Amino acid sequence: MQAPSEIQRSTEIAHTLLPELEKRRSKRAFSDTTMPEETIRSLFEAARWAPSSMNSQPWVYVYATKNQSALYNTLLNALNDSNKVWAQHAPVLVASLARKNHLSNGAVNGSARYDVGAANALLSVQATHAGLVVHQMGGYNKQVLIETLNIPESLEPVVVLAIGYPGKPESLNDNLKARETAPRERFTQEFFVHTKTF
Ligand SMILES: Cc1cc2nc3c(=O)[nH]c(=O)nc-3n(C[C@H](O)[C@H](O)[C@H](O)COP(=O)(O)O)c2cc1C
């Protein structure tokens, strides 16, 4: 859905940003360079240190490298075709899941998905620092993922992430290549930062 055209958007970085935030981008072209295990682990370490409601740490990850072809294909097969077409070249695919209830008291954790999102955000920043690309995807078949990964009732899928080193935009089809190289655009702060009541 397109936002109304009167909303101001800009491609400009308007205020000081960490270089990793400036550089982070959900690219789709991946090189076939494999990721060392230690690099992969450092991404999950970034997620590990994310803040979470009651320090509940509701994030759970299932990842596969291309070498683990059975598990890799299980993750890949759950994706929508529009994502499969480029994500199949990522050296690592990750399912991020949320534990629905607090381990401490069994109560429903209303912040579980929020906290997994925060963990994924930190993971993405750490990845950018390491020269990697992280592309999060909500475009997957949830039921297929649950059934093929045998995900227990206590967990729910959040997003699947494609991770790897950036590749050449020319490796993508014309439509994706255009999106890959277009400047990123955002609403300006006036649209979403308020200093008065509604
Ligand atoms: C929850 C979530 C779901 C997303 N799902 C998809 C997806 O299924 N396919 C896709 O190509 N990109 C997906 N994206 C990436 C967004 O399209 C992307 O973050 C957005 O266009 C902003 O671009 P940027 O990340 O490069 O700044 C998703 C991002 C998030 C956070």
The ligand as an SDF file (V2000), in Angstrom:
LIG
                    3D

 31 33  0  0  0  0  0  0  0  0999 V2000
    8.8960   -7.4650    9.3120 C   0  0  0  0  0  0  0  0  0  0  0  0
    9.5220   -7.2880    7.9460 C   0  0  0  0  0  0  0  0  0  0  0  0
    9.0770   -8.0510    6.8870 C   0  0  0  0  0  0  0  0  0  0  0  0
    9.6720   -7.9150    5.6320 C   0  0  0  0  0  0  0  0  0  0  0  0
    9.2980   -8.7650    4.6220 N   0  0  0  0  0  0  0  0  0  0  0  0
    9.9420   -8.7140    3.4360 C   0  0  0  0  0  0  0  0  0  0  0  0
    9.6710   -9.6810    2.4360 C   0  0  0  0  0  0  0  0  0  0  0  0
    8.8880  -10.6190    2.6170 O   0  0  0  0  0  0  0  0  0  0  0  0
   10.3300   -9.5680    1.2540 N   0  0  0  0  0  0  0  0  0  0  0  0
   11.2330   -8.5680    1.0090 C   0  0  0  0  0  0  0  0  0  0  0  0
   11.8090   -8.5430   -0.0790 O   0  0  0  0  0  0  0  0  0  0  0  0
   11.5350   -7.6540    1.9660 N   0  0  0  0  0  0  0  0  0  0  0  0
   10.9220   -7.7130    3.1690 C   0  0  0  0  0  0  0  0  0  0  0  0
   11.2550   -6.8150    4.1730 N   0  0  0  0  0  0  0  0  0  0  0  0
   12.2620   -5.7620    3.9020 C   0  0  0  0  0  0  0  0  0  0  0  0
   11.6050   -4.4020    3.7440 C   0  0  0  0  0  0  0  0  0  0  0  0
   10.9600   -4.3400    2.5020 O   0  0  0  0  0  0  0  0  0  0  0  0
   12.6820   -3.3050    3.9080 C   0  0  0  0  0  0  0  0  0  0  0  0
   13.1860   -3.3300    5.2160 O   0  0  0  0  0  0  0  0  0  0  0  0
   12.1140   -1.9150    3.6110 C   0  0  0  0  0  0  0  0  0  0  0  0
   11.7390   -1.7940    2.2740 O   0  0  0  0  0  0  0  0  0  0  0  0
   13.1310   -0.8150    3.9210 C   0  0  0  0  0  0  0  0  0  0  0  0
   14.3040   -1.0290    3.1830 O   0  0  0  0  0  0  0  0  0  0  0  0
   15.7250   -1.1390    3.9060 P   0  0  0  0  0  0  0  0  0  0  0  0
   15.6540   -2.2480    4.9220 O   0  0  0  0  0  0  0  0  0  0  0  0
   16.7020   -1.4540    2.8130 O   0  0  0  0  0  0  0  0  0  0  0  0
   16.0160    0.1760    4.5540 O   0  0  0  0  0  0  0  0  0  0  0  0
   10.6950   -6.9510    5.4230 C   0  0  0  0  0  0  0  0  0  0  0  0
   11.1360   -6.1720    6.5050 C   0  0  0  0  0  0  0  0  0  0  0  0
   10.5870   -6.3550    7.7540 C   0  0  0  0  0  0  0  0  0  0  0  0
   11.1200   -5.5500    8.9190 C   0  0  0  0  0  0  0  0  0  0  0  0
  1  2  1  0
  2  3  1  0
  2 30  2  0
  3  4  2  0
  4  5  1  0
  4 28  1  0
  5  6  2  0
  6  7  1  0
  6 13  1  0
  7  8  2  0
  7  9  1  0
  9 10  1  0
 10 11  2  0
 10 12  1  0
 12 13  2  0
 13 14  1  0
 14 15  1  0
 14 28  1  0
 15 16  1  0
 16 17  1  0
 16 18  1  0
 18 19  1  0
 18 20  1  0
 20 21  1  0
 20 22  1  0
 22 23  1  0
 23 24  1  0
 24 25  2  0
 24 26  1  0
 24 27  1  0
 28 29  2  0
 29 30  1  0
 30 31  1  0
M  END
$$$$
